[in-house]
Amino acid sequence: MADSKTRMQIRYDETIRKAMAEKHGYKNPHQIPRLEKITLNMGVGTATGDKKVLDLAYDAMTQIAGQKPVITIARKSIASFRLREGMPIGCMVTLRRQRMYEFLDRLVSIVLPRVRDFRGINRKAFDGRGNYTLGLTEQLVFPELNPDKFTQPQGMNITIVTSPTSNDEARDLLEMFGMPFTAAPKKKTDAA
């Protein structure tokens, strides 16, 4: 397979790296923040009663990610949820390199604008180590899914793992990739 660069990879190599180095004053090129991986996770709680729901989620995740997901299983038994240890309860995919950049491009330019009543994503959903997680309530915002086949709404979590250790550097990196964060809160100034 020929390793052709995606649009986001080219943008990162040509403009984002230089802009991040200028803004934060990195001396070593290895200090410049980068994306490491994107993880998609779909928990299917109703899979305990109906295996077809998990199969549909698996198919949807395969079409969204472009690679086969891994079935996640329950780690412990919870009687009130009718859940036993070892039962399949969801699926997940880890995207790296070219597929990661392709997915980020689709997420920013196609998927997020299709979300109903979308006003931007939360600026504060970082974990303190530069990783960002957002949740989608319905997988049908991805255009590759056929709404006739996937009739039941199913949510998913998307985690973007970056190399910087601070939230501010990671936010700057993702903003340069085009992530539509909500507007920054205005600081109060004393007019005395």
C-alpha positions as YAML, in Angstrom:
chain: A
units: angstrom
residues:
- id: 1
  name: MET
  ca: [0.00, 0.00, 0.00]
- id: 2
  name: ALA
  ca: [1.39, 3.37, -1.00]
- id: 3
  name: ASP
  ca: [1.74, 5.66, 1.98]
- id: 4
  name: SER
  ca: [0.09, 8.83, 0.68]
- id: 5
  name: LYS
  ca: [-0.44, 11.60, 3.19]
- id: 6
  name: THR
  ca: [-3.92, 12.75, 4.07]
- id: 7
  name: ARG
  ca: [-5.07, 16.37, 4.08]
- id: 8
  name: MET
  ca: [-4.70, 16.65, 7.88]
- id: 9
  name: GLN
  ca: [-1.19, 15.13, 7.84]
- id: 10
  name: ILE
  ca: [-0.08, 17.65, 5.24]
- id: 11
  name: ARG
  ca: [-1.61, 20.50, 7.26]
- id: 12
  name: TYR
  ca: [0.18, 19.26, 10.39]
- id: 13
  name: ASP
  ca: [3.57, 18.90, 8.68]
- id: 14
  name: GLU
  ca: [3.45, 22.18, 6.76]
- id: 15
  name: THR
  ca: [1.69, 24.67, 9.05]
- id: 16
  name: ILE
  ca: [0.70, 23.35, 12.49]
- id: 17
  name: ARG
  ca: [4.19, 22.20, 13.57]
- id: 18
  name: LYS
  ca: [5.68, 25.60, 12.71]
- id: 19
  name: ALA
  ca: [2.83, 27.52, 14.36]
- id: 20
  name: MET
  ca: [3.06, 25.46, 17.57]
- id: 21
  name: ALA
  ca: [6.85, 25.94, 17.72]
- id: 22
  name: GLU
  ca: [6.46, 29.72, 17.33]
- id: 23
  name: LYS
  ca: [3.61, 30.01, 19.85]
- id: 24
  name: HIS
  ca: [5.18, 27.91, 22.63]
- id: 25
  name: GLY
  ca: [8.89, 28.43, 21.84]
- id: 26
  name: TYR
  ca: [9.98, 24.80, 21.41]
- id: 27
  name: LYS
  ca: [13.71, 24.41, 20.74]
- id: 28
  name: ASN
  ca: [13.73, 20.68, 19.97]
- id: 29
  name: PRO
  ca: [11.51, 19.44, 17.09]
- id: 30
  name: HIS
  ca: [10.58, 16.39, 19.18]
- id: 31
  name: GLN
  ca: [8.94, 18.65, 21.78]
- id: 32
  name: ILE
  ca: [6.31, 19.84, 19.28]
- id: 33
  name: PRO
  ca: [2.93, 18.31, 20.23]
- id: 34
  name: ARG
  ca: [1.40, 15.70, 17.93]
- id: 35
  name: LEU
  ca: [-1.57, 13.37, 17.77]
- id: 36
  name: GLU
  ca: [-0.77, 9.88, 18.97]
- id: 37
  name: LYS
  ca: [-4.03, 7.96, 18.52]
- id: 38
  name: ILE
  ca: [-7.81, 8.26, 18.43]
- id: 39
  name: THR
  ca: [-9.91, 5.69, 20.28]
- id: 40
  name: LEU
  ca: [-13.57, 5.06, 19.47]
- id: 41
  name: ASN
  ca: [-15.62, 3.25, 22.11]
- id: 42
  name: MET
  ca: [-19.23, 2.11, 21.87]
- id: 43
  name: GLY
  ca: [-20.80, 0.62, 24.98]
- id: 44
  name: VAL
  ca: [-23.95, -1.35, 24.25]
- id: 45
  name: GLY
  ca: [-25.85, -1.88, 27.50]
- id: 46
  name: THR
  ca: [-28.79, -3.57, 25.78]
- id: 47
  name: ALA
  ca: [-26.44, -6.27, 24.42]
- id: 48
  name: THR
  ca: [-27.02, -8.28, 27.62]
- id: 49
  name: GLY
  ca: [-30.54, -9.09, 26.44]
- id: 50
  name: ASP
  ca: [-30.17, -9.02, 22.64]
- id: 51
  name: LYS
  ca: [-27.01, -10.06, 20.77]
- id: 52
  name: LYS
  ca: [-28.24, -8.46, 17.51]
- id: 53
  name: VAL
  ca: [-27.75, -5.00, 19.03]
- id: 54
  name: LEU
  ca: [-24.05, -5.72, 19.57]
- id: 55
  name: ASP
  ca: [-23.73, -7.04, 16.01]
- id: 56
  name: LEU
  ca: [-25.25, -3.82, 14.65]
- id: 57
  name: ALA
  ca: [-22.89, -1.71, 16.79]
- id: 58
  name: TYR
  ca: [-19.96, -3.80, 15.54]
- id: 59
  name: ASP
  ca: [-21.00, -3.23, 11.90]
- id: 60
  name: ALA
  ca: [-21.46, 0.51, 12.50]
- id: 61
  name: MET
  ca: [-18.05, 0.82, 14.16]
- id: 62
  name: THR
  ca: [-16.42, -1.09, 11.28]
- id: 63
  name: GLN
  ca: [-17.91, 1.30, 8.72]
- id: 64
  name: ILE
  ca: [-17.05, 4.42, 10.75]
- id: 65
  name: ALA
  ca: [-13.45, 3.46, 11.54]
- id: 66
  name: GLY
  ca: [-12.50, 1.57, 8.40]
- id: 67
  name: GLN
  ca: [-11.08, -1.31, 10.45]
- id: 68
  name: LYS
  ca: [-12.47, -4.11, 12.56]
- id: 69
  name: PRO
  ca: [-13.24, -3.28, 16.20]
- id: 70
  name: VAL
  ca: [-12.43, -5.34, 19.26]
- id: 71
  name: ILE
  ca: [-15.35, -6.67, 21.31]
- id: 72
  name: THR
  ca: [-15.14, -5.45, 24.91]
- id: 73
  name: ILE
  ca: [-16.29, -7.74, 27.69]
- id: 74
  name: ALA
  ca: [-17.56, -7.10, 31.20]
- id: 75
  name: ARG
  ca: [-14.86, -7.21, 33.87]
- id: 76
  name: LYS
  ca: [-17.18, -8.02, 36.75]
- id: 77
  name: SER
  ca: [-20.72, -9.19, 37.41]
- id: 78
  name: ILE
  ca: [-23.44, -6.70, 38.36]
- id: 79
  name: ALA
  ca: [-26.72, -8.38, 39.24]
- id: 80
  name: SER
  ca: [-28.92, -5.27, 38.97]
- id: 81
  name: PHE
  ca: [-27.84, -4.84, 35.31]
- id: 82
  name: ARG
  ca: [-28.17, -8.58, 34.61]
- id: 83
  name: LEU
  ca: [-24.50, -8.53, 33.72]
- id: 84
  name: ARG
  ca: [-22.10, -11.42, 34.19]
- id: 85
  name: GLU
  ca: [-18.33, -11.34, 34.03]
- id: 86
  name: GLY
  ca: [-17.09, -12.16, 30.53]
- id: 87
  name: MET
  ca: [-20.26, -11.05, 28.67]
- id: 88
  name: PRO
  ca: [-19.70, -8.95, 25.52]
- id: 89
  name: ILE
  ca: [-20.97, -5.41, 26.20]
- id: 90
  name: GLY
  ca: [-19.45, -3.17, 23.53]
- id: 91
  name: CYS
  ca: [-16.74, -2.60, 20.96]
- id: 92
  name: MET
  ca: [-13.77, -0.30, 20.48]
- id: 93
  name: VAL
  ca: [-11.23, 0.70, 17.84]
- id: 94
  name: THR
  ca: [-7.85, 2.42, 18.10]
- id: 95
  name: LEU
  ca: [-6.86, 4.47, 15.06]
- id: 96
  name: ARG
  ca: [-3.26, 5.46, 14.38]
- id: 97
  name: ARG
  ca: [-1.27, 7.15, 11.61]
- id: 98
  name: GLN
  ca: [-3.12, 7.68, 8.32]
- id: 99
  name: ARG
  ca: [-6.51, 6.34, 9.47]
- id: 100
  name: MET
  ca: [-6.34, 8.59, 12.53]
- id: 101
  name: TYR
  ca: [-5.82, 11.69, 10.39]
- id: 102
  name: GLU
  ca: [-8.58, 10.63, 7.94]
- id: 103
  name: PHE
  ca: [-11.01, 10.13, 10.83]
- id: 104
  name: LEU
  ca: [-10.13, 13.51, 12.39]
- id: 105
  name: ASP
  ca: [-10.69, 15.20, 9.04]
- id: 106
  name: ARG
  ca: [-14.14, 13.60, 8.68]
- id: 107
  name: LEU
  ca: [-14.99, 14.40, 12.32]
- id: 108
  name: VAL
  ca: [-14.13, 18.09, 12.00]
- id: 109
  name: SER
  ca: [-15.43, 18.82, 8.51]
- id: 110
  name: ILE
  ca: [-18.47, 16.53, 8.16]
- id: 111
  name: VAL
  ca: [-19.65, 14.86, 11.38]
- id: 112
  name: LEU
  ca: [-19.64, 17.64, 14.01]
- id: 113
  name: PRO
  ca: [-21.48, 20.14, 11.75]
- id: 114
  name: ARG
  ca: [-24.22, 17.50, 11.26]
- id: 115
  name: VAL
  ca: [-24.92, 17.22, 15.01]
- id: 116
  name: ARG
  ca: [-28.30, 18.72, 15.83]
- id: 117
  name: ASP
  ca: [-28.18, 22.08, 17.69]
- id: 118
  name: PHE
  ca: [-24.38, 22.10, 17.53]
- id: 119
  name: ARG
  ca: [-22.73, 25.15, 19.08]
- id: 120
  name: GLY
  ca: [-19.19, 23.84, 19.54]
- id: 121
  name: ILE
  ca: [-17.53, 21.26, 21.73]
- id: 122
  name: ASN
  ca: [-16.62, 21.74, 25.37]
- id: 123
  name: ARG
  ca: [-13.26, 23.47, 25.95]
- id: 124
  name: LYS
  ca: [-12.79, 21.78, 29.33]
- id: 125
  name: ALA
  ca: [-13.19, 18.08, 28.47]
- id: 126
  name: PHE
  ca: [-9.46, 17.44, 28.84]
- id: 127
  name: ASP
  ca: [-8.14, 14.95, 31.40]
- id: 128
  name: GLY
  ca: [-5.21, 17.04, 32.70]
- id: 129
  name: ARG
  ca: [-2.65, 15.19, 30.56]
- id: 130
  name: GLY
  ca: [-3.58, 16.63, 27.17]
- id: 131
  name: ASN
  ca: [-6.13, 13.99, 26.12]
- id: 132
  name: TYR
  ca: [-9.59, 15.06, 24.92]
- id: 133
  name: THR
  ca: [-12.80, 13.03, 25.09]
- id: 134
  name: LEU
  ca: [-16.12, 13.86, 23.49]
- id: 135
  name: GLY
  ca: [-19.32, 11.90, 23.30]
- id: 136
  name: LEU
  ca: [-21.79, 11.59, 20.45]
- id: 137
  name: THR
  ca: [-25.35, 10.64, 21.32]
- id: 138
  name: GLU
  ca: [-26.11, 9.16, 17.91]
- id: 139
  name: GLN
  ca: [-23.87, 7.39, 15.40]
- id: 140
  name: LEU
  ca: [-26.02, 8.37, 12.40]
- id: 141
  name: VAL
  ca: [-24.20, 11.71, 12.08]
- id: 142
  name: PHE
  ca: [-21.56, 9.71, 10.19]
- id: 143
  name: PRO
  ca: [-22.56, 9.84, 6.51]
- id: 144
  name: GLU
  ca: [-21.23, 6.34, 5.73]
- id: 145
  name: LEU
  ca: [-23.98, 4.71, 7.84]
- id: 146
  name: ASN
  ca: [-27.27, 3.74, 6.19]
- id: 147
  name: PRO
  ca: [-30.15, 5.06, 8.38]
- id: 148
  name: ASP
  ca: [-32.41, 2.22, 7.17]
- id: 149
  name: LYS
  ca: [-30.05, -0.43, 8.59]
- id: 150
  name: PHE
  ca: [-29.09, 1.33, 11.84]
- id: 151
  name: THR
  ca: [-32.51, 2.32, 13.17]
- id: 152
  name: GLN
  ca: [-31.72, 2.27, 16.90]
- id: 153
  name: PRO
  ca: [-29.73, 5.32, 18.09]
- id: 154
  name: GLN
  ca: [-26.40, 4.35, 19.61]
- id: 155
  name: GLY
  ca: [-23.89, 6.73, 21.19]
- id: 156
  name: MET
  ca: [-20.12, 6.57, 21.21]
- id: 157
  name: ASN
  ca: [-17.12, 8.12, 22.94]
- id: 158
  name: ILE
  ca: [-14.19, 9.53, 20.97]
- id: 159
  name: THR
  ca: [-10.86, 10.02, 22.78]
- id: 160
  name: ILE
  ca: [-8.08, 11.97, 21.09]
- id: 161
  name: VAL
  ca: [-4.70, 11.20, 22.68]
- id: 162
  name: THR
  ca: [-2.03, 13.87, 22.18]
- id: 163
  name: SER
  ca: [1.64, 14.08, 23.21]
- id: 164
  name: PRO
  ca: [1.63, 17.35, 25.26]
- id: 165
  name: THR
  ca: [1.21, 17.03, 29.00]
- id: 166
  name: SER
  ca: [-0.76, 20.25, 29.51]
- id: 167
  name: ASN
  ca: [-4.35, 20.90, 28.50]
- id: 168
  name: ASP
  ca: [-3.57, 24.34, 27.04]
- id: 169
  name: GLU
  ca: [-0.99, 23.00, 24.58]
- id: 170
  name: ALA
  ca: [-3.34, 20.17, 23.57]
- id: 171
  name: ARG
  ca: [-6.22, 22.64, 23.10]
- id: 172
  name: ASP
  ca: [-3.99, 24.83, 20.89]
- id: 173
  name: LEU
  ca: [-3.03, 21.77, 18.82]
- id: 174
  name: LEU
  ca: [-6.64, 20.63, 18.34]
- id: 175
  name: GLU
  ca: [-7.79, 24.18, 17.52]
- id: 176
  name: MET
  ca: [-5.16, 24.32, 14.78]
- id: 177
  name: PHE
  ca: [-6.55, 21.05, 13.41]
- id: 178
  name: GLY
  ca: [-9.93, 22.79, 13.22]
- id: 179
  name: MET
  ca: [-11.78, 21.38, 16.24]
- id: 180
  name: PRO
  ca: [-14.78, 23.68, 16.81]
- id: 181
  name: PHE
  ca: [-14.44, 24.53, 20.51]
- id: 182
  name: THR
  ca: [-16.94, 26.87, 22.13]
- id: 183
  name: ALA
  ca: [-15.79, 30.45, 22.54]
- id: 184
  name: ALA
  ca: [-13.36, 31.13, 25.38]
- id: 185
  name: PRO
  ca: [-14.97, 32.78, 28.41]
- id: 186
  name: LYS
  ca: [-14.28, 36.50, 28.52]
- id: 187
  name: LYS
  ca: [-12.13, 37.62, 31.41]
- id: 188
  name: LYS
  ca: [-13.59, 40.27, 33.70]
- id: 189
  name: THR
  ca: [-11.68, 43.53, 33.69]
- id: 190
  name: ASP
  ca: [-11.88, 46.04, 36.48]
- id: 191
  name: ALA
  ca: [-13.05, 49.38, 35.08]
- id: 192
  name: ALA
  ca: [-12.12, 51.49, 38.09]
...
